[in-house]
Amino acid sequence: MPLYQFEAERENLDRWAENKGADGIQAYWHETNRLSIDGKPTGIGD
């Protein structure tokens, strides 16, 4: 099993979310998360 050492926080997701804004994140969820990986409805956007 490899051992890993912490180097720094990853900031990409935080930056992406800040750029999208609350409305943009909501729209992203509606566009990409309507179905689960097995094709079942998630209830997002209903």
Sine and cosine of phi, psi and omega as CSV:
sin_phi,cos_phi,sin_psi,cos_psi,sin_omega,cos_omega
0.00,0.00,0.79,-0.61,0.00,-1.00
-0.95,0.30,0.48,-0.88,0.10,-1.00
-0.95,-0.30,0.70,-0.72,-0.02,-1.00
-0.88,-0.48,0.51,-0.86,0.03,-1.00
-0.90,-0.43,0.72,-0.69,0.03,-1.00
-0.91,0.41,0.75,-0.66,0.05,-1.00
-0.92,-0.40,-0.69,0.73,-0.03,-1.00
-0.17,-0.99,0.35,-0.94,0.11,-0.99
-0.94,0.34,0.53,-0.85,0.10,-1.00
-1.00,-0.01,0.79,-0.61,-0.12,-0.99
-0.96,-0.26,-0.04,1.00,-0.08,-1.00
-0.86,0.51,-0.73,0.69,-0.04,-1.00
-0.91,0.41,-0.66,0.75,0.04,-1.00
-0.87,0.49,-0.70,0.71,0.00,-1.00
-0.90,0.43,-0.68,0.74,0.02,-1.00
-0.86,0.50,-0.72,0.69,-0.03,-1.00
-0.91,0.41,-0.65,0.76,0.04,-1.00
-0.88,0.47,-0.66,0.75,0.00,-1.00
-0.93,0.37,-0.59,0.81,0.01,-1.00
-0.95,0.32,-0.64,0.76,-0.10,-1.00
0.98,0.21,0.20,-0.98,-0.06,-1.00
-0.87,0.49,-0.70,0.72,-0.01,-1.00
-0.92,0.39,-0.61,0.79,0.01,-1.00
-0.92,0.39,-0.62,0.79,0.04,-1.00
-0.92,0.40,-0.68,0.73,0.04,-1.00
-0.86,0.51,-0.70,0.72,0.03,-1.00
-0.90,0.44,-0.64,0.77,0.03,-1.00
-0.87,0.49,-0.71,0.70,0.03,-1.00
-0.85,0.52,-0.70,0.72,-0.02,-1.00
-0.91,0.41,-0.58,0.82,-0.03,-1.00
-0.97,0.23,-0.60,0.80,-0.20,-0.98
-0.92,-0.38,-0.23,0.97,-0.12,-0.99
-0.86,-0.50,0.42,0.91,0.02,-1.00
-0.95,0.32,-0.48,0.88,0.02,-1.00
-0.85,-0.53,0.57,-0.82,0.07,-1.00
-0.97,0.23,0.07,-1.00,-0.03,-1.00
-0.88,0.47,-0.42,0.91,0.03,-1.00
-0.99,-0.12,0.23,0.97,0.12,-0.99
1.00,0.10,0.17,0.99,0.01,-1.00
-1.00,-0.02,0.58,-0.82,0.02,-1.00
-0.88,0.47,0.66,-0.75,0.00,-1.00
-1.00,-0.08,-0.31,0.95,-0.06,-1.00
1.00,-0.01,-0.09,1.00,0.05,-1.00
-0.97,0.25,0.78,-0.62,0.04,-1.00
1.00,-0.02,0.07,1.00,0.02,-1.00
-0.99,0.12,0.00,0.00,0.00,0.00
